[in-house]
Amino acid sequence: MNKKLMLIMVLFISVFSIIIIAVWGTLPESQNQAQVNSVTFNDYVLNENNDKIVNVLGVVTQENPYYSLTYSYLPENANANILASSSSQNVKVLVDATKHEVLVNFSNSEAIGQNVTIRITDQKTNKYDEITFIFKIPDIIVGD
């Protein structure tokens, strides 16, 4: 009888431990980490409509179809999950979370010369920032 009792106890403890592990694994993440309050691109110019723009004429070419942007978020110790998207299917974007950079690839010649808007979003808080790449000749040309 003692062997049957021991076997039942072992089975009960095993099932109970599996239940404990299952419940522990489904608990929500700790809320101790700070949430992102703002996310913003660095190195841009504001136009008359207060839109963030970067003139990439001559920088992004068919020979060099890449551009990288840096971004930051506050607070710096926040638990961020940044995603990037493009307004054009011909422009691909990747996020380098360790360098806080967005790598933009104008993947074909059709994309070069077309204005495109890049958006970065924190997936947890849905805070975002947008910047527009333009291919524009400067208005003022200084002559001799």
Residue pairs with C-beta under 8 A, 6 or more apart in sequence:
33 77
33 78
33 79
34 75
34 77
34 78
34 79
35 78
35 79
35 124
35 125
36 73
36 74
36 75
36 78
36 79
36 80
36 122
36 124
36 125
36 127
37 73
37 74
37 75
37 78
37 127
38 73
38 74
38 127
39 71
39 72
39 73
39 80
39 82
39 120
39 121
39 122
39 127
39 128
39 129
40 71
40 72
40 73
40 129
41 52
41 69
41 70
41 71
41 102
41 120
41 129
41 131
42 69
42 70
42 71
42 72
43 54
43 69
43 70
44 52
44 53
44 54
44 131
45 52
45 53
45 54
45 55
46 52
46 53
47 53
51 130
51 132
52 129
52 130
52 131
52 132
53 131
53 132
53 133
53 134
54 67
54 69
54 131
54 132
54 133
54 134
55 134
55 135
55 136
55 138
56 67
56 133
56 134
56 135
57 134
57 135
57 136
57 137
59 67
60 66
60 67
60 106
60 112
60 133
60 135
61 112
62 109
62 112
65 105
65 106
65 107
65 111
65 112
66 103
66 104
66 105
66 106
67 103
67 104
67 106
67 133
68 101
68 102
68 103
68 104
69 101
69 102
69 104
69 118
69 131
70 99
70 100
70 101
70 102
71 82
71 100
71 101
71 102
71 120
71 129
72 100
73 80
73 82
73 122
73 127
79 124
80 97
80 122
80 124
81 122
81 123
81 124
82 95
82 97
82 120
82 121
82 122
82 123
83 95
83 120
83 121
83 123
84 93
84 94
84 95
84 102
84 118
84 119
84 120
84 121
85 93
85 118
85 119
85 121
86 92
86 93
86 104
86 116
86 117
86 118
86 119
87 116
87 117
87 118
87 119
88 111
88 114
88 116
90 106
90 107
90 108
90 110
90 111
90 114
91 104
91 105
91 106
91 107
91 111
91 116
91 118
92 104
92 105
92 107
93 102
93 103
93 104
93 105
93 118
94 102
94 103
94 105
95 101
95 102
95 103
95 120
96 102
96 103
102 118
102 120
104 118
104 133
106 112
106 116
112 135
113 135
114 135
115 132
115 133
115 134
115 135
116 132
116 133
117 130
117 131
117 132
117 133
118 130
118 131
118 132
118 133
119 128
119 129
119 130
120 128
120 129
121 127
121 128
122 128
